[in-house]
Amino acid sequence: MYFDYFYGEQAEQYSFYRIPKVLITDDVFEKLSTDAKVLYSLFLDRVSLSFNSGWVDEYGRVYIIYTIRSIQRDLHCAVKKAVKLVKELEQFGLIEKVNRGQGKPALIYVKNFYGVLSKGEVLTCQKHNSSVVKSTILELSKAQPNNTNINNTDINYTDPIL
C-alpha cells in the first residue's frame, strides 16, 4: 500500500484523541495497560459531546454512555477484552460505572484526576557514564527522557478546525 506525503496545511487535517501525559509519565498509572489508556482518551472525547448534549446529572456531573459493543467496535476487540478494560479503569478510579438495569446501558462518569495528582514531577532515570557504557545493540538503555513539558508541547494547536 502506498501512502502519500503531507503537503502544506494537510499536516493539520486529522482530528486526534488526547491521552493525558500524566497517564504515561506518572508512577500511579504505571500498571495501567496501554489499551486502557486509549479507552480513557475515547471516554474523555465523549465527555465533551455529552456536555454539549446536556447529559448532566442532578449534581452537575457529566456522564457518558459508551456500550461494550461500542468499545469492541472502536478498539477492534472481543467482549471479554472490552469488559476487562472497563474494569481496569474502574479499579484505577478513572471512571465510575452506574448500572441502570432494565436493559438500559450503564452511565459512565469519567473522573477528572487533574487536580489530585501533583504537577511538575519529572521522571529521572539512571545516568550512564560514557566511559563505562557498553554497546547495547537491540537493548533499551536507561537514559534521561526528553521532557516535553520543557518543550511547551501543551501550547501547540492540534485542532484542525481552528
C-alpha positions in Angstrom: 0.0 0.0 0.0 1.3 3.4 -0.9 0.7 6.5 1.3 1.5 10.0 0.1 3.4 12.7 2.0 1.8 15.6 3.8 2.0 18.9 1.9 1.5 22.3 3.5 -1.7 22.6 5.5 -2.6 19.0 5.0 -0.5 18.3 8.1 -3.4 19.6 10.2 -6.2 17.6 8.6 -6.8 14.9 11.2 -8.7 15.0 14.4 -6.9 13.5 17.4 -7.8 11.7 20.6 -5.9 13.2 23.5 -4.2 11.0 26.1 -3.2 13.0 29.2 0.6 12.9 29.6 0.2 12.0 33.3 -1.2 8.6 32.2 2.1 7.9 30.6 4.5 9.6 32.9 3.1 9.2 36.5 4.0 6.2 38.5 0.4 5.9 39.7 -0.6 4.8 36.2 2.5 2.6 35.5 0.4 -0.7 35.7 -2.5 0.7 33.7 -2.5 -1.0 30.3 -1.9 1.0 27.1 -5.3 -0.2 25.8 -7.0 1.1 29.0 -5.2 4.5 28.5 -6.5 4.7 24.9 -10.0 3.8 26.1 -9.8 6.6 28.7 -8.9 9.0 25.9 -12.0 7.8 24.0 -14.1 8.4 27.1 -12.6 11.9 27.5 -13.6 12.7 23.9 -17.1 11.5 24.6 -17.4 13.7 27.8 -17.3 16.9 25.7 -20.0 15.6 23.4 -22.1 14.6 26.4 -21.7 18.0 28.0 -22.8 19.7 24.7 -25.8 17.3 24.6 -26.8 18.2 28.2 -26.1 14.8 29.7 -25.6 16.1 33.2 -27.0 14.5 36.4 -28.7 16.4 39.3 -25.3 17.1 40.9 -23.9 18.8 37.7 -21.7 15.8 36.9 -21.3 15.0 33.2 -21.8 11.3 32.3 -21.4 9.3 29.1 -23.0 6.3 27.6 -20.4 4.1 26.0 -21.6 0.5 25.5 -19.4 -2.6 25.5 -20.3 -3.1 21.8 -19.1 0.4 21.0 -15.8 -0.3 22.8 -15.5 -3.5 20.8 -16.1 -1.6 17.6 -13.7 1.2 18.3 -10.8 -0.8 19.7 -11.4 -3.9 17.5 -11.5 -6.3 20.4 -13.7 -9.1 21.8 -16.3 -8.7 24.6 -14.0 -10.1 27.2 -11.3 -7.6 26.5 -13.7 -4.7 26.4 -15.2 -5.7 29.8 -11.6 -6.1 31.2 -10.6 -2.6 30.1 -13.6 -1.0 31.7 -13.0 -2.9 34.9 -9.3 -1.8 34.8 -10.3 1.9 34.5 -12.7 1.4 37.4 -10.0 -0.2 39.6 -7.7 2.8 38.9 -10.5 5.1 39.9 -10.6 6.8 36.4 -14.2 6.0 35.8 -17.3 5.2 37.9 -19.9 3.0 36.2 -23.6 3.2 37.3 -25.8 0.4 36.1 -29.4 1.4 35.4 -30.9 -2.0 34.9 -33.9 -2.9 32.7 -31.7 -3.4 29.7 -30.5 0.2 29.7 -26.8 1.0 29.1 -24.8 2.0 32.2 -23.9 5.6 32.9 -20.1 6.2 33.0 -18.7 9.0 34.9 -15.2 9.8 33.7 -13.1 11.1 36.6 -11.0 14.2 36.5 -7.7 13.5 38.2 -6.0 16.7 37.1 -6.2 18.5 40.4 -5.4 15.4 42.5 -2.0 14.4 41.2 0.9 16.7 41.8 2.1 18.8 38.9 5.6 19.2 37.6 7.0 15.9 38.6 9.9 15.0 36.4 10.9 11.4 35.8 14.6 10.7 36.3 16.5 7.7 35.1 19.9 6.3 35.9 22.5 8.2 34.1 25.2 6.5 32.1 28.9 7.3 32.3 30.1 7.5 28.7 33.4 5.8 29.5 31.7 2.8 31.0 28.7 2.2 28.7 28.9 -0.9 26.6 27.3 -1.3 23.2 23.7 -2.3 23.8 22.5 -3.5 20.4 18.8 -4.2 20.5 18.6 -3.3 24.2 16.9 -0.3 25.8 19.1 1.8 27.9 18.1 3.9 31.0 18.7 7.3 29.6 17.2 10.7 30.6 13.9 11.1 28.7 13.2 14.2 26.7 11.0 16.3 29.0 8.2 17.6 26.7 6.9 19.9 29.5 10.1 22.0 28.9 9.4 22.0 25.2 6.0 23.5 25.8 4.1 20.9 23.7 0.9 21.9 25.6 0.6 25.2 23.7 0.7 23.6 20.3 -2.6 23.7 18.4 -3.6 20.2 17.3 -7.2 21.0 16.5 -7.6 21.0 12.7 -10.8 23.0 12.8 -9.0 26.2 14.0 
